[in-house]
Amino acid sequence: MAVTPELTLANFAALLQPSNFDIILRTLGMAVAVSIASAVLAFPIAYYMARYTRGSTKAFFYIAVMMPMWASYIVKAYAWTLLLAKGGVAQWFVQQLNLEPLLQW
C-alpha cells in the first residue's frame, strides 16, 4: 500500500505498516540521542558563560547563541517559498478544493 495524493486516512494506515516501524524507531532513537548530546554539551558552556565570562568574551558567546535564532528566519523564508511555489502544498489544496479558476487572472 502506497501513500497517495488523495486526502484519506488510508495514507496514515500506510505509514504505520510494520515495514516502517524500523524507520520510526531509528528516528526516535536519533532524536533522543541528539537531545541528550545537546544537553551534555550545552549545560557546561551555559554555566561557564553565566559565571565566568566578561566583556568581549561574553559578547562572543552571546553572538554564538543568537546566530542560530537569526538563521531560523532564513529557513522560514525558504519553507514559505516551498509551500507557496508552483506545485507546492498551497496549490495542491487549491486544486483539491476546485478553486483554480480564482487564481487565473
C-alpha positions as CSV (number, residue, x, y, z in Angstrom):
1,M,0.0,0.0,0.0
2,A,1.5,3.3,-1.0
3,V,0.8,6.9,0.1
4,T,-1.4,8.6,-2.4
5,P,-2.1,12.3,-3.0
6,E,-5.8,11.9,-2.1
7,L,-6.8,13.2,1.4
8,T,-7.8,9.9,3.1
9,L,-7.0,8.1,6.3
10,A,-5.5,5.2,4.2
11,N,-2.3,7.3,4.0
12,F,-1.8,7.1,7.8
13,A,-2.5,3.4,7.7
14,A,0.1,3.0,5.0
15,L,2.7,4.9,7.1
16,L,2.0,2.7,10.1
17,Q,2.8,-0.6,8.3
18,P,5.2,-2.9,10.1
19,S,7.8,-2.3,7.5
20,N,8.0,1.4,8.6
21,F,8.5,0.6,12.3
22,D,12.2,0.3,12.0
23,I,12.3,3.8,10.4
24,I,10.2,5.2,13.2
25,L,12.3,3.6,15.9
26,R,15.6,4.8,14.4
27,T,14.1,8.3,14.1
28,L,13.0,8.4,17.7
29,G,16.4,6.9,18.8
30,M,18.3,9.6,16.9
31,A,16.0,12.3,18.4
32,V,16.7,11.1,21.9
33,A,20.5,10.8,21.3
34,V,20.8,14.2,19.8
35,S,18.7,15.7,22.7
36,I,21.0,14.1,25.3
37,A,24.2,15.1,23.5
38,S,22.9,18.7,23.2
39,A,22.1,18.9,26.9
40,V,25.5,17.4,27.8
41,L,27.3,19.9,25.6
42,A,25.2,23.0,26.3
43,F,24.9,22.9,30.1
44,P,28.7,23.3,30.9
45,I,29.0,26.0,28.2
46,A,26.0,27.9,29.6
47,Y,27.3,27.6,33.1
48,Y,30.8,28.9,32.1
49,M,29.1,31.7,30.1
50,A,27.0,32.8,33.0
51,R,29.6,32.5,35.8
52,Y,33.0,33.4,34.4
53,T,32.9,35.4,31.2
54,R,33.3,39.2,31.0
55,G,33.5,41.8,28.3
56,S,34.3,40.7,24.8
57,T,34.2,37.0,25.7
58,K,30.6,37.4,26.9
59,A,29.8,39.2,23.7
60,F,31.2,36.4,21.6
61,F,29.2,33.8,23.5
62,Y,26.1,36.0,23.1
63,I,26.5,36.2,19.4
64,A,27.2,32.5,19.2
65,V,23.9,31.8,21.0
66,M,21.9,34.3,18.8
67,M,23.2,33.2,15.4
68,P,21.0,30.0,15.2
69,M,18.0,32.1,16.1
70,W,18.7,34.5,13.3
71,A,19.2,31.7,10.9
72,S,15.7,30.4,11.6
73,Y,14.3,33.3,9.6
74,I,16.2,32.2,6.5
75,V,14.8,28.7,7.0
76,K,11.3,30.1,7.4
77,A,11.6,32.1,4.2
78,Y,12.8,29.0,2.3
79,A,9.9,27.0,3.8
80,W,7.3,29.6,2.7
81,T,8.9,29.5,-0.8
82,L,8.4,25.8,-1.0
83,L,4.8,26.0,0.4
84,L,3.7,28.7,-2.0
85,A,5.7,27.5,-5.1
86,K,4.0,26.3,-8.2
87,G,3.3,22.7,-7.4
88,G,3.6,23.3,-3.7
89,V,1.3,22.5,-0.8
90,A,-0.8,25.6,-1.2
91,Q,-1.5,24.9,-4.9
92,W,-2.4,21.3,-4.0
93,F,-5.0,22.5,-1.5
94,V,-6.4,24.9,-4.1
95,Q,-6.7,22.0,-6.6
96,Q,-8.4,19.8,-4.1
97,L,-11.0,22.5,-3.3
98,N,-11.5,23.2,-7.1
99,L,-10.6,26.8,-6.6
100,E,-8.1,27.0,-9.5
101,P,-10.3,29.4,-11.5
102,L,-9.9,32.0,-8.8
103,L,-6.2,32.1,-9.4
104,Q,-6.4,32.6,-13.1
105,W,-6.4,36.4,-13.5
